[in-house]
Amino acid sequence: MTQLHDLSALEQAAAVRAKEVSPTELVEHSLGRIAALDAGLGAFLTVTPDRALAAARRAEALIRRGDDLPPLLGVPTAIKDLNNTAGVRTTFGSTVMADFVPSTDDAVVTKLAAAGTISLGKTNTPEFGFPCYTDNELAGPARCPWDPSRLAGGSSGGAAVAVAAGMVPVAQGSDGGGSIRIPASINGIYGIKPSRGRISNAPFGSDVTGLGINGPLTRTVRDGAAMLDAMAGPVLGDHAWAPPLPAGETFLGAADREPGRLRIGRYLESPMPDVVLDPEVTAAFEDASALLGGLGHEVVDVPAGLLGPDVLPSFEQVWALSGTMLPVPPDRVGELRPLTRELRGRGLAMSARAAMESMAALRLFSRRFLQATADYDVLLAPVCTMTPRPLGWFDADGDGAEDFERQKRYAAFTALFNVTGQPAVSVPLYWTDAGLPVGSMLVGRPADEGTLLALSAQLEAARPWAHRHPASWEQTG
């Protein structure tokens, strides 16, 4: 029998409009799923049932009045705990911020509420979002629902787990070096890192590095497109704006069109030297290549040599710069996890000249890379170099520097496209013999999410994945 969590977000919204289900029923069902599953999976840092049920009642009042209804009215979702939520605890995954309650929503939170979604709380994230896995001193690790002995990825790990386990149909994440695509790959769902400037980081988000962007984590491509429609758009004062879609066009419309025959470049060059792919990751890459070729696309290898020796060290320095802005009182630095202390220390030790030279080097590299790959409509690359890692694999020895080195080896492909600002998605096309998902990364031209969505939808139709669920899917609250 079909359960409410079997429905996609768009199906739930349609059922609300048809008065086949109420927002309260959807919210109560999702809250029941969280109560039943979250203790074993670590998806949430904070759950807000009273606020969610109050929002559901307001949604029902809109329906009774016959008002124009927002597109995702009544659909449960969740906000990553790196994003400010007015009146709701926002910890940034750190004990230092455990009691912080913002007075203002981030712009993306406001936009999702305006689209009719109802947040059930704040999803688990690592301390200040630095790692590519999710673990902290407040809630512990976010666990992959396909194998809870393995990490769910990060930094949007909690959001990905909530979607993959059917707690919510869609969730908001953010991506500064792979933090949407990595957990999407690990958890067998669809994740979109939009183009730089597509979604506002207002009011507090810094554009100093230009690496980070909010985006959707969903089970279906159409849900991802609908979420992107809800989240997209600048706020006056934003540093970077992606060009808007032509009048009358939507990202959901892009997901409903054929992509045409595309030239797709297979890309296996990484800033991390001597990268070795697990056999399962290689198999997933070759499988995606064959699938794309079978759909009629031209699939060719991108020549090596596009990355200079300065890309990785420059990125490391720019990444560490974020640590200089952490709101950590000097007397509480000792509470930070080893990785956070390591990166904060690197950032504070950096000279202004070194920081500026690193950012300038990345921007020069981006221009050259985009020009060198301009003949490809889409690039295909792995998301991670290995299958999902066991709990404690990155940080068991408590050495922040070694933790960072392991992350660089594991997530060797994703951060490149935060540097260039290109849109990129993780598409769940492959499962290992042990039942672990391995996503494939598709990268588009600047500001061309539309082609990625059309191609993703074509792949989804050719090899559907939304019916594939972890064992916890059948549990009920």
C-alpha positions, 0 to 999 in steps of 0.5 A: 500500500502506498504510504505518504512518504512514497509520494514525491514532493510534487505528488504531495503538493498535488494531493494537497491541492486536490484535498486528498491529504491535508498539510497536517497529515503530511507533517504528522506523518513525517514527524512520525518517521523522524521519531521512528528513525532518527535515533539510529540515523542522526539526520536532525539536530533540532526537530520543531513539531509545534512550529511545523504543525502551526505552519500546517494549520496556516496552510490549511487556512489558505486552502479554506479561503481559496487563496492562490496557493504556492506551488509546494504548499504543505510539503514537509522539508528541513533546513540545514543547521548552517542556515539561520532560522529565526526563533529556532536554535542554529548550532552550526554543528558546534558546541560553541553555538549550541544555544544560539537562536537567530532573530533573522531567517536566511533568504533561502529559508524565507523563499522556501516558506513562501513556496509553501514548504513546512520545515520540520527542523534543522538537519545535522551538519559537521562543525561549521560545515568544514568536513565532507562527512557529518559528525559533531559533539551535539548529535554524533554522526549522520549515518548512511541509511543503506549501511548505518555503519558508514558515514552519510557524507557532508556537510549536508549529511543530515539533509541527505539522510532525511530525504533518503530515509523518507523522513521528508521528500526534499531538504535544503543543503549547501555546497562549498566544496561538494557538500550537496553532491557528496551526501547525495552520492552516498545516500542514493538521491539527487543533489544540485549544486547551482551556479554561483549567484543562482541562490542568494546567501543573504543576509549574512552569507559572505561572498569573499571566497565565492565557493558556497551556494545553497541547493536542493537534495531530493529523490527525483529530478522534477522535485529538484527542479521545483525546489530550485525554482523556489530557492532561486533568485538574487537579493538586492546587494548580492555580490554575484547574480546568475542570469535569470531564466528567460521570461516564462521559463522555469527549471521544472520546465527544463526537467520536462524537455528533451536535452537533445544530443549533447557533447559530454566530456569524461573528466578524470583529472583531479587537483589531488595528485595520484588519485586512485579510484575504488573499482566500484567507483570506476565501474560506476563511471564507466557505466554512466559513460555507456548509459549516456552513449546509449542515449545518443550523446557523444561521449569523449575523454577530456584531455589531461593537463587542464590543472596547474600545480597551484590549484590545490594549494590555492584552494586549501588556502582559500578554504582555510580563510573561512576559519578566520571568520568563525564566531568563536570566543578565544576562551572557547577555542579548545571546544572546537574539533581538531579539524576546525582548530587546524583550519582556523589556525591555518587561516589566522596564520595566513598573510593578507598577501597570501590570501589575495594571491590564492584567490587571484590564482583560483579566479585566473584558473577558473577563466582558463578552465572554462575556456578550455572546456567550452566545447563540451555541453556537460562534463562527467566525473566521479563524485568521490574516489571511494565508496562510503567510509566507515564511521571514524574513518576520517578522524579516529586518530584526532589529528586535524591535519591528517583528517583534512588529507583523508578528505582531500583523497576522498573528495578529489573532484567536487571542489573544482566546480565550486572554484569555477562556479559551474552548476553540478549535480549528483545522479544516483545511477549505480549501486555496488554489489553490497548495496551501496549507492555511487553517484555520478557527477554531471557538470554544466556550463556556467548558469546552465542548470537547464541542460543538467536538469533535462539530461538528469531527467533523461537518465532518470527515465532510462534508469529509474531510481526513486523506487530504490529504498534502504531497509529503513524505508518500510519502518513506520512511526 
